[in-house]
């Protein structure tokens, strides 16, 4: 893929991902020591009182009649305070309130309450009357100081409750203790001589410890141990690093856990055209994303420029993720990037990915090796250094009837490739497949003999060609009579084409 070095392209920084339209803005009100008005004495109003008091508010309840629930809520509030006024609210009761909550029976009462709150400049919620609400209450998972709130914008409260139960089951109760410990340790950490990067490393290790031991009791000894570990590792963190990450063939579910972790702690991501948007969505939101595109036949950034950019960023202390389609070590120029890191003394790591051949084989349900039919697998490039067919391919190895050959970047040279292979003894009747966009929603497969394939395989997008008797084992269920295959087994979240 060096052929395009004479039509260079400049690394482009992609704009940070934009926010999709948001039905509601979740905000977390600090109510400690603030007055909140609740109008109404019903059980529904009592539950709001309980919530508001739990958040530390001084709740003032106005109602002629108070339900049993309200009396209970007022008797022993979880925090804050509750004061019962056995009279109707008035405009004056709104004075100095942070929020106003009304449990109103009629729309007329709701409207009156809402407009009084608006005049007083107090955000207002009327229970079960969304038309008179400035805000709504979410379903809550409470691991204070860690709080999760869920809203469906009123569309599906039952659904929200079901999601709440799931999150409830997923978040160990002990996270409350870890979050509390984080709060207590924050100022102690600031007093150490750790730099910004060092402190970030501390919080990463803290998170790992919390996830590994969710129900533990974080203690001063844990803090000291984490701090020691951070100090040992901090010098490396200051220097920045490079992680070559395999993004797989496209389906984000094929990412490894380690790839996801690298994407989520990256400062900068240098990615290729082949990397799917769905994979990039896993990256840390604040990470800078730079397209250093390398396509087989379009303009590409010079490899030397990519190396220099990568090393330069790591030298300035950034955690660089070099994100490549498939596996970085298969036709990915990883060797040169690793050399550049070694020369510059930059710490690097490689996170393997699912290569296009593996992705395609899995989708088609065909094994690349087969006890009787294929004892060997070989990956060959159809695109040599100058863009032409490489002139040093061992054609007899391609002609071997006991091999499965996967040709990467085959598009420009497939006819020539086939000609050479058949001349060296490859049976033109050998089954073959061309697979474009393997594992992606737009995946397409053409099945034909290798003799016919160059006339048949005109596919859009990244494509590989498989040659060998195993190709006849491709999932017949999904191959149509004329040999064009369109997969029916769609992946979750993907549109059926
Ligand atoms: N490192 C990659 C290969 C990079 S070379 C890997 O391990 O898969 C680029 C070539 O890979 C493309 O020209 C195409 O031949 C192949 N390729 C990458 N992704 C593909 C996909 N989703 N479907 C089919 N071929 C793909």
Boltz pocket constraint, residues with backbone or C-beta under 6 A from the ligand:
constraints:
  - pocket:
      binder: B
      contacts: [[A, 248], [A, 249], [A, 250], [A, 274], [A, 296], [A, 324], [A, 325], [A, 326], [A, 327], [A, 328], [A, 329], [A, 330], [A, 331], [A, 332], [A, 354], [A, 355], [A, 356], [A, 357], [A, 407], [A, 408], [A, 409], [A, 410], [A, 435], [A, 436], [A, 437], [A, 438], [A, 439], [A, 440], [A, 462], [A, 463], [A, 464]]
      max_distance: 6.0
